[in-house]
Amino acid sequence: MVAIQKEEVGGDGVAVITIINPPVNSLALDLLYSLKESYEQALRRDDVKAIVVTGAARVFLANFSLFTVESPKPGFISVEILTDTVEAARKPSVAAIDGLALGGGLEVAMACHARISTPNAQLGLPELQLGILPGFGTQRLPRLVGLAKSLEMMLTSKPVKGEEAVNLGLVDAVVPSNQLLDTARKWALDILECRKPWIASLHKTDKIEPLGEAKEILKFARVQTRRQAPNLQHPLVVIDVVEEGIVSGPHAGLWKEAEAFQGLLHSDTCKALVNVFFAQRGTTKVPGVTDLGLKPRRIKKVAILGGGLMGSGIATALLLSNYPVMLKEVNDKFLQAGLGRVKVERSLKKLSLLKGALDYEGFRDVDMVIEAVIENVSLKQQIFADLEKYCPPHCILASNTSTIDLDLIGVKTKSQDRIIGAHFFSPAHVMPLLEIVRTEKTSPQVIVDLLDVGKKIRKTPVVVGNCTGFAVNRMFFPYTQDALLLVERGTDVFRIDRVITKFGMPMGPFRLCDLVGFGVAIATGGQFVMNFPERTYKSMLIPLMQEDKRAGETTRRGFYMAKLSDKDIIEMIFFPVVNEACRVLAEGIAVKASDLDISAIMGMGFPPYRGGIIFWADTLGSKYVCSILDEWSRMYGDFFKPCSYLAERAAKGAHLHILDYSNQSLGHRFIETHPSLFDARVLQQIQPSRSCKISNAREHSSVRSFVFFLTLKRILVISSLFIILKALFFHSSTISREKKKEEIVVVEENESPNEASFNNKVARSKSVGCGSRSFSGDLFEKISTGFGDCTLRRIKSQRENKPRFSSVHHKERVNCGGILSYLVSSEVNNMNGRSHHISNGRSKNWGWALASPMRAFSKTSSSEKKEDSNNKNSTPNLDATPSLLTVRS
């Protein structure tokens, strides 16, 4: 339990409750018990006039620890502690926020009667990244910042800093760190003396839109969420919970929030994203390297060889983290093109860090070189031989090769101990993964240094062994080859891409081929054909398309859909990937299965809510995966033959993952405290046989015959009645046919009648665009645009000197919160006998999607017309012992 240290209350009568739970002040259930006890004690003391809540070590309060997320009973935290104790206290309380106030931390702060923060404090509700909803924050945040902005903050999991928070109304003032406590104490006393407002956030209503407008905003949010994250349900649950509070009141919303939280906590999505959470934080723990006590050396200057797409992207990533970079090319034309590709912020300081070179003279003081030239073995060998001559002895010699064996690259050098792979993924300054490839001779110090660089440039580094393709590309080399096999057997190209995208990948294998180009596909595929001939599918499709001068563009010509279900396509594409991942794991190329999970997610875009490639395979069961691959190997050859590791695990009915959390204290504690979350990981593996299905069909044939004759009898009876009724009312029917035809409303596919009616009204009315679109008519004037600042103002008619509408609910200025166009409710109409609406049916100005690793919800430009648009902070270690919650002066 978190203890309480009692101190005398200061002369001003303000009690300061300091939260201490190192290293990041993560919220825990025992800490909340202590907070409740501290509040009750302060309320009993006559010498305490007001309360200030703050955090130690310049961190207010981070999110809930994953080991204590379950409440002892529904509503205990949100109702009994935060609402009935903190918010309902008869003495005012102020939250003094410095550093992080995320998740549960912000939720505690919102229950106080005022909030003071520092300019760089971060406030947000990132719980959706773990597959759950904010456990006790969905009701207060909309009442503090408005419905639209609160939905954006929750659905994108994006925090705001103190300066923005004060403009939103989330905090009441921003002050420097050294003035934070004094300001908070004075603010609390001002509330007591009625010089500042005493506000219970749960009951604020001035930021909540009228009910009709609020429902339109929620409706639009659902549409965008389904479009951006069709496989996820928990974002929709958040919207439902918020709506309950708007429609039925905040207390009803609190109880629905508590119920929904418990349901999501045990969902498959939550289990998968928790696995991603621990796997991502475990990548920097490398046995035999990071446990040696080595400290990373300072990298002062980095040189990049090659100014192509990869080289310029790597240079951009380094420059954005303030590393001085020298970019070398073979001639001035290529050099200028490479420098032009470097996309950095338009800052003179950062641009000044970039230098160009045509020779190695400037390499004599570099600390690391990253080679990023074309995949040519002899060229790379010559480059590394030259680097050894010109670079200092301590310089790290890294290659961005994606497939070539590093031992082969460094065969002409003597400095084998400082050769390492630094494999970035395209685009290098955007993709979050850095694959660090070590050889048997690579120095542990070099690995530690590159891990540190990866962390500083905001990448997730994964250390793997040396082989053709390393971990990620080797794991996924069957990905495109499987797709080619399906096409050659008649499956439609676009259907494969569509099914794989629906599964959760950012793009299908053929779109990926188009993106990287057929030349790269042939070059990398050739390496696998040469090194793994027994399990490589040799398709001539791409070379033939190159000969036809299609060069990366897919076509349906000659390919037709085979009778395969979506499930069959997914399994045929990904099971060989699982098979190769097992080989990578068995050969020691990857130390942990969780490393492969995080590599697949961050390197190839594998959907994080499926937990990673190995985790996903375990949800199906090793026996099932192995049996399907074995069946395909008999049909199509050794390309699908299960590897020995997979076969062994399947024979034992064991996990592929081998739950490597046992060596990670965080994961181990989570499994110990939440075994129920992992009991159902392996689903039923017994697959019903075809003979069993046929037997069942025969067994029930007589039942089906009886049902058929019974149905036929009923049809005959009903038909007879119909004929009689028709004769009786023939004359009446003849008259009715003379009446005016009814208006027919065509409802498009997948559109409800209500939506059709709404859209018909929109089509008949003046349309008003949103975001970057213009507003037609003279009803509104767009004041400004931009993320977080889209405002509409009522203006007067050009024909008359009075407003065109006069709803009592309407305000002179309506803030849209930045993510949604203002949606006029049915109450704001009746202008010249016509109903005016703002059409957002085709607007793509705003939307949400999950962030990395959860693919965070993001804004989409309104100028984009295509249906398929191209789709960080280092979290401190949460492994800490609980400590003291103190009351001090």
N, C-alpha and C positions, 0 to 999 in steps of 0.2 A: 504493500500500500504506500501511496505518497504521503509523507508525513507533513505536519504543519508546524512551522516555526512562528511563534507569537512574539511580537515586539510592541512596544508602546506606540500608540497612535500619536502623530505629530500634533503640534500646537494648533494647527488649522482644523483639526478634527477630521482629517481625511485618512482613511485606511487604504493602504496600497497592498493589493494581492498580487504577488509576483509568481508566475508560473515557471517552474524549473523542472525540465525533463530532458536532459541532454541526449543526443547532440543537437537535435533540431526542435526541441519542445513539441514533440508529437503528442497529439491528444490521446488520452487513454481513459478507460472507464474509471479506474481508481482515482485518476486526477480529477475527473468530474465530481466524484464523491467528495473529494477534498474541497473543491470549489464550492460545492453546495454547503458543506460544513462551515467554510470560512465566511460565506455570505450570512448564514444564520447567526454565527457568532458576532459578526459586525453589526447586524441588525439588533441584536440584544444589548449591545454596549451603548450606554448613554453618551459616552465621550466620542462616539463615531457619528459624524454628520453625513459623510458621503464616502463613496468607494471608488477606487481606481484599480482597474485590472490591467496588468502588463506582463511582459515576458522577459526572461533573463537572456543574457548574451545577445542582445539586439535581435531577438526573434520573438515575435508575439506568441504565436501558437500555430503549429503546422497541422496537417490533416491527421485524421484518426489513424492510429497504428492498426495495421491489418490483422494483428493478433487479438484485438479487442473491439472489433467492429460490431459485434452482436450485442444488442441491448438486453438487459435481464428481462424486460417485458416491453411490449410495444408502447411507445410514447413516453417511456421513462425519462429519456434525455430531453426530447423536444418539449414535453409538456411539464413534467414535474420539476426538472432542473432549470431549463432555460426560461420557460414561460412563467411558471408559478413561483420560482425562487428568484432568478436574476431580474427578469423584466418586471415582475409584479412587486419588487422590493419597495418598501415605503421610504427608502433612502436612495438618492440618485447615484447612478454608477456611470463611469466613463471608461472606455477602452483606450489605452495608450498603445498604439500599434507601431512597431518598428520591425523591419525585416519581413518575414513571411506571416501572412494571415490567410492561410489556404484551407479550404474544406471546413472541417470542424472549427478551426481557428477563427475564420470569418463568421461562422455561424454563432459562436460565443460572443464575438464583438457586436454583431447585429442585435443581440438580445440586450445589450447595454443601452442606456438612454442617450448616449452620445459617443462619438468616435473621433479621436485625434490621431493623425498618422504623420510619419515622416515622408518627404517627397519620393523616396525610392522604395517605400514599402510596397509589397505585392499582395493584392487582395483578390481572391477568386474562389470558385467552386469547381475543382477539377475532377470530381468523383466519377464522371462518365467515363474517364479513361480506365477505370477499373470495372466497368460494367454495372455500376450501381448509380443511384441518384444521391444528391445532397441530402443527407439523412435528416437534417433539421434546418434547412435554409431555403427551401422552395417557396415559403410563404412570406418571409420578411424581405428578401431581395427585390421582388417586384414592387413592394410598397416603398422601397427606398430609392430605386433607380428607374422605376417604370417597367411595364410589362415587356416591351420590345427589347430593351437593353438587358434585362435580366435573363430573357430567353437566350440572347446571344452569349452572355457570359457562361451560362450553364451548359448550353449545347456545344459550344466551342471549347469549353474548359480553359478559356483564355483569361489570365488574370489581368487586372489593371493596376497601374501604379498610383501612388498617393495623389499626384497632381490631377490625374484624370478622375480619380475617385471623388475628390472634393467637388469637381464640376458636375458629376453625376448625382451627388447627394448621398453617396455611400459613406463618406466621412464628413465631419463638420468643419474641420480645419486641418491645415498642413503646416507643420513647424519643423525646424531642425532637430536632430536627435538630442542635442544638449538642452533643448528647451521642452522636450516632450512631456516629461513627468510634471514639471511645474505648470505647464499650460493645462494638462489634464486635471490637476488638482484644483486649479482656479476655476476651470470650466464646471467641475462638479459642484463647487460652492455657488457658482453663479446660477446653476439650475436650482439649487436649494433656495436661493434668495429670489427666484423668479426673474433673474436677469437674462437667463437663457431658457429656451423651451425644454420642457420635460416631455420627451417623446417616447412612447412605446411603439416600436417599429411595427409590431404585429397588427396594430390598429390604425396605421396611417392609411389614408385613402386618396390624398391629393395627387399622387403619382399614378393612380390606377385609372385607366380609360373607362368611359361609360361601357355598360355591359355589351351593347351591340358592337361597338368598336373592338372591345377586348376579344369577343368571340371571333371576329374576322381576323384579328392578328393571330390568334391561336390556330385558326383554320389554315391560314397561309403558312404558319410555322410547320404544321403537320405535313402539308404538301411538299414543302422544301426538304423536310427531313426524310420523308419516304423516297424522294428523288435522289438525295445525296447518299443516304445510308439505308438502302432497301432491305438489307439483311439484319438490321439491328432494331430491337424493340425497346430497349431501355431509354433512348431519347424520347420516344413517343410517350412512355410512362411518365417522364418528367413533365411533358406538356399536359398530360391528363391530371397530374397532381396539382400543377399550377392552376388549371382551370377549375378544379374543385374548390380551391380557396377563393377564386374570384366569384364563382357562382354561389357557393353555399356558405362562404365565410371562412376566416382564417383558421378557426379551431377545427372545422370539418376538414380543411386542407391538411392540418397537422396530423390528424388521425389517418387520413388516406396516405400521407407521406410515410408514416411509420409502417403501415401495412405493406405498401409497395416496396419499401426498402428491404424488408425481410424477405419478400418474394424474390427480388433481384439478387440478393446476396447468395442464394443457392442456385442461380441459373447457370446454364452451360457457358454463356458469354462471360459471366463474372469469373468462373473458374479459368477460362482460357486467358482472359486479360490479366488475372492475378499471376498466372504462369509467365506471361510476357513481362510483367513487372519484375518478378524475381530473376528471370533469365537475363533481362537487360542489365540489372545491377550486378549480376554475377560474372559478366564477361571480362571484367578487369581483374578477376582472381584467377591467376594462371599458376597451377602447381609447378614447383621447381623454378619459378621465376619471380613472382611477386611476393613469395614468402621468404626470400633470401635477405630482405632488409636493404635492398638497393634503392638509392635515391636517384630520380631522373636528373640528367644533366640539362643545363639551360641551352636551348637551341636559339641562337641569335640571328642566324642567316640561313636561308634555304635557297637552293638552286633547282630549277625545273628544266629538264631537257625535253624539248618538244613543245611547240606552241599551238598544237591542234586542239580539238574539242576537249580532250581529257586534260592535256597539259595546262591550257588556259583555265579550265574549271578548277583544277587543283590549286593553281596560283591564286584564283579568286578566293577559294576557301581559306587559304593561309593569310591573304591580305586582310580579309574581314576580321581576322583575329590578331591583326597587328604584327604579323611576321614579315620582316624584310625579305623580298623575293627577287631573285635574278632569273629571268627567262631567256634560255638560249635556243637559237635556231641556226640552220645551216646557211641561210642567206637573209639579206635585209627584207626582201619581199615577204618571206614566211614570218620573219620576226615581227614586222609591223602588223601583219594579219593577226598574229598571236596576241600581241599587246592590245589590239583593238577588241579582241574577244573577251578580254578580262572584264568581268562585270563586278565592279565594286561600287560602294557608295561614293557619291560625288563629293569626296573630301580631299582637300589638298594634302592632308597628312597621309592618308592611305595611298593616294596616287604617288606620293613621293617615295613610298616604300618599294615601288616596282621599278626595276631596271632591266634593260635588255642587253644581250651579249651575242656575239658571233663566234667567240672562241672561249678557251678555258682559263684565260688569264685571271679573270675575276673569281675563279673557284678556289683560290689559295687560302681563303679565310672562311669558307662556308662550313657549316656544322652538319648539314644534311643535303643530299642530292636525291631528287626523285626523277627517275628516267620514265618518260611517257611518250616514246616513239612507237612506230608501227611494230606489229608482231612479226619481227624478223630476227631469227636466232643469231645469225652472223653479225648483224648490225649491233645488236645488244651486247654481244661478246666484245666487239671492238670498243664500244662506248665505255664499258666497265673497265677495260684495260687502260683506256685513256684517263678515266677518273682516278684510278689508283695512282697515276703519275702526278696529277695536278692538285688533288685534294689533300688536306692535312690528314695525318694518321688517325685522328679521332673522328673524322667525318663518317657519318652513316651513309652507306651506299644502298639506296632503295630503288626498286623497280615497280612500276605500275602494271606490269604484265598481268593479263587475266588468265593465261593458260600455260605459258612456257615454264618448264622446270627451272627453278632458280639455280640449282647446281649446274645445269647446262649453261645458263647465262654467265655464271662466274667462273667457268672452267679455265679462263686465261688469266685470272687474277690470283694473287697470293693472300689477299685480305678477305678470306672466306668468312671470318668471324663477324665482319660488319656488313655483310650483304643480307638484305632482308626485303620481303615483299611489302609494298604499301599499295594495296589494290583498292582504288576508289571506284565508285559506281556512278554511271552517267545519269544526269549531270552532276559533276563532282562536288560543286558547291551547294547542291540541294539534297542529294541522297544522304541519309544519315549513317550509313555503314562504312567502316574502314576495316578491310580484311588484312590483318597483319600476318604475313607468311614467314615462318622461321624454317631454316634448314637445320640439319643436325649440328652444324658448326656455328650457327648464329649465336653471338654473345647474349646472355641474359640482360646485360646492361643496355644493349641496343634495343631489345624488346621493351624494356621499361621506359626508355627514352621515347620510343614511338607511341607507346600507350599514353604517355603524358601529352604528346603532341595531339593525338587523336582526341583526348578529352578537352584540350584547350581550343581546338577548332570545332568543338561541339559535335563530334562524331561518336558513334558507339563502336568501339574497337573490339574485334573478335580475333584472337590469336589462333591460327591453324597451322597445320603441317604442310610440308612441301610435296606436291605431286602435280600432275597435269590437271589444270582447272582448279586446283586447291579445294576449298570446301564448297563455296556457293556455286560457281560455274560447273563444277563436277557434279554436284548434287542435282543441278537443273539441266544438265546436257540432254537427258532424255525428254525434257519438256517439249522442245520443238520437234524432235525426232518422232515422238509419239503422235504429235499432231499431223506430221507428214504421212505417217503410216495410216491414220484414219482417213485422210484425204484420198490417198491412193486406193483406198477401199470404198470410196464413194461418199464419204461424209462431207457435207457442205462446209467450206472454209469459214464462212461468216457465222454459221451456227456454232462451230467450235469456239470461235472467239467470244460469241455471245454467252455461251454456257459458262466458259471459264471466267468471264467478267462478272457474271451473275454469282458465281461461287465466291467472289470477293477480290480477285486479282485486279490490279489497275488496268490491265489490258490483256488480250489473248495472245497466244504464241505467234500468230501471223501478223498482228499489229506490231508486236515486239520485233519480229523479223524486219518489217518495213522500217521501223524506227532505227535500228542499228545498221541496216543495209545487208544485202545478200552477200556482199564481199566479206564482211566480218563473220557472217554466219558460216560461210564456207571455210574461212581460215581457222576459226575456232573448232568447227566440226571436224576438220581434218586432223587436228591434234588428238581428238578422242578416237577417231577411226584408227589412227596409227597406234595409240596406246591401249585401247580397249576394243580390239577388233571383234572379239567373240560376243560382245553385247552392244554393238553399235548398229543401228538401223541405217543402211546405206540407201538413201533416197536420192534420185536424180532430178527431183522436181525443181529445186531451186536452181541448179545449173541450167536446166532446160529453160526456165523462165528468164535467166540471165541471157541466154542465147537469143531468146525472143525479145530482148531489150526492154524487159519490164523492170528490171533493177529495183526490186524491193516493193513493188506494187502487187497486191493480191488480186485475184480474179476468180469468179465462179465458173469460168468456162471449163467445161469438162469435169467438174466436180459436182456431185449430187448427194443428197442426204441419204445416209444409210439408216436402217431402222435401229437406231441406238437411243436409249433414254439419256436424259441429262446426267443421271447418276453414272451410267456407263462411261460417258465421255470424261467426266471428272475423274473417275477411277483410272481410266486408261491413260490419262494425262499425268496424274499425280502418283500413282502407285509405283511406277518405275523411278520417280524422283525419291520416294520413300526408300526404295530398294538401294539406290545409290547412296542415300544419306546413311543408311545402315553400314554400307561399306566404308564410308568416310569415318564413321564412328568406330567401327571395328579395327580399322587400320591405324587408329590414333591420330588421324589428320586433325580431327576435332577432339578436344579433351572431354567436353561435356555435350550431352544431347541438347541441353538448353542453349548452348552456343549455336547449334545448327538451327534451333527454333528461331532465335533472334536474328541469325544471319539470313534465313529465308524471308523473314518479315521485312527487315531493313534493307536487304540487298536486292531482293526480287519482288517485294511488294506483296508477299503472302499475307492474307488477311489476318490481322492480329487477333481478332475475336475468335479465330479458330485455334489460337494458342501456339502456332508454329507447326512445321511439317511433321516432326516426330510426335508432338503432343496430339495433333489431329489424327495421325495414324493410330495412336493408342486409343482414341475414342472409338475407333472402329474395331480394334482388336488385332493383334499380330497374326492370329490364326486366319482371320478373314482375309487380310491383306496378302498373306503368303499363299493361301489357297487360290485366290483369284490370279495372282501372278503365275502360279504353277499351271493353272488351266490355260492361260494365254501363252505360256512358253511352249506348251504342247501344240497350240494352234499356229503360232507365229514364229517360233524359234527361241534361241537363247537370249534374245534381246530382253525378254521378260523373266528370265529364270531367276528365282529368288536367291539372294546371296546366302552364304552359310550362316551369317549372324542372324538374319531374319528367320531362316528356317529353324535355327536352334531356339530362338525366343518363342516362335510359334509352337514348336513341339512341347515346350514347357508351359504354354499358355501365359507367358510372362509379358510385361510391358517392354516396349522398345526403349522407353525413356530412362529406365533404371533409376528414376527419381533421384537424380544427382543432387537434390537439395540436402542430402545427408551431410555433405561437407560444407554447407552454407548455413550458418546459424539462423539467419532470417527465415529461409525456407523451411528448415527443420522445425523451428518453433511454430511456424504457421501450420504445418501438417499435424504437429502434435496437438495444437489447440483447436484445429478445425478438421478432424479426420473425415467428417461427413461430407465435406466439399470434394473429397477425392475418392469416396467409395464408389461412385457411379461412373468413374472415368471410362472403364471398359464396358461397352454395351454388350448386349446379347450377341454371341459369336456364332451361334448355331444357325445356319442358313437352311431353310426348308428345301428339300430336294424336289426335283421336277416330278419324280415318281410319286412323292407324297402328295403333291398338288393334284396330279391326275387321279390318284386314289380318292382324294377328297371330292373331286368333281363327280366321279362315278357314284360315290356314296350318297350324294345329295341330288342326283338326277331326278329321282322320283318326286322329291319335294318340289323341284322346279317345275315339273310337269303339272302337279296339282295346282300350284300357284298360277300357271298359265291358263288352265281351264277355268279356274275361279275368276280370273280377271276377264276372260272372254265373256263369261256369263253376265258379269256386271256391265260390260260394255253394251251387250244386247239389250238389257233392261233399260239402261239410260237412253239408248238410241230410240227405243219405242216411246218412252215418255217425251222425248224431244219432238218426235213427229206429231204426237197428239197436241202438244202445246203450240206447235207451229201452226197447225190447222185452226186452233181456236183463236189465235191472235193474228191470223193472216191479214185481216182487214186493217187492224191497228198498225201492223208493221208496214203496210203499203202507205198509209198516211205519214208515218214517221220518216219514211224515206224521202219525202218531199221537203223536209225541214232543211234549214241551212246547215251546211257541212261544218263540223267542228274543226277548230284549229288544231293542227297536228304539230307537236313539238318533237323534233328528231333528237333522240338522245344518243350521243356518240358512245362508242364502245368504251367500257370502263368508266362511264360517267353516270352519276346518280341523277334521277329526275330533278332533285333540288338544285344540283349544280347546273343542269341544263337550263332550268328556269332562270337561275342567276345569270348565266352566260348570255341568254337571250336578252335579258334586261340590259346587260352591259353592251351588247351589240347594238341595241336600239338607242342607247344613250350616248352622250358625248364621252369619248374616252379620255382619260387622264393618265399619262404614263407615270413611271416612277424611276428613281435613280437618275441615270444620265439621259433619260427620255424627256421630251418636252411635254408640257401640259397644254392641251387644247382647250378652247373656250376661254372664259374670263372668270372662272370660279376660283382658281387657286394661283398663287405665285410661288414658284420654287425659290426659297431664300438661299439655300446652300446645299451642297452635296458632300458625300464622303462618308467613310465608315465611321459610324458613331455620331454623325451630324447631318441628318436629312430633315429639313424643316419645311412645313407648308404654312402659308399665311392666307387667311381669308381676305379677298380683295373685292372691290366693288365692281358692279356691272359697268360695261362701257356704255350701255344704253340708258342706264338710270343711276341715280345717286344713292342707292341703298343696297345693302348686302343682298346677294342672291339666295341666301338661306338664313334662317334665324332660329335654329335649334337651341333650346336652353342648355343643352348639354355641351354645346360647342364652345371652344375658347378662341380668343383672338389669335393665339399662336399655339400650334400643336406640334410637339416634338415627336418625331417618329422613331427616336432611339437609334437610328442609323442602320437598322437591318431590315426594316420593313417599310414599304410605302404606306402612306396613310390610307386606311381603308374606310371609306365613308359608310356608316351604318344606314339601315333603312330609315332611321329617324331624320337623317340629314338629306332630305331630297325635296320633292314637291316644288320644283322650280319650273314655272311656266307649264305646269301640267305634265312634266316629264321627270322621270326618275334618273338622277345622275349618279353614276358609280365610278370608282377608279378601277379600271380593268387591270388585273395582274395575272391573268390566265397564262400569258406567254412571257411574262417578265422573268428574266433570269438574273435580276440584279443582286439578289441576296439568297444565300442558302447555307446550309450547314453540312459538314462531313467530319468524321472523327480525325484528330490530329495524330502525328507520329509519336509513339508507335501506334497509336490508335487512329490514325488518319483524321486529324482534327478537322472540325467543320470549318469551311472556308467560304469567303465571299467569291462570287463568280461575276465576272465583268458582264455588264448589260449588253455590250457590243458583240458578245459571242453568240453565234447562231447555231453552232453545231450541237447535236444532242450529247455527244461524248466529249466533254472537255478534259484536257490533260490534268489528271489528278497528279523545350529542349532544356530545358534547363537541367543541369546535372543535379539530381536529387540527392541530398546528403544521406549518409548512412542512417537508417532508422534503428539500427541494432543498438539499443541503449538501455540502460537500467533506469527504472523510474526513480524520481528523486523528490525534492521537497517543493511543496506549495506553501509559500510563506506570506505572512501578513507583516508588513513593515511600515515604517514612517516614510 
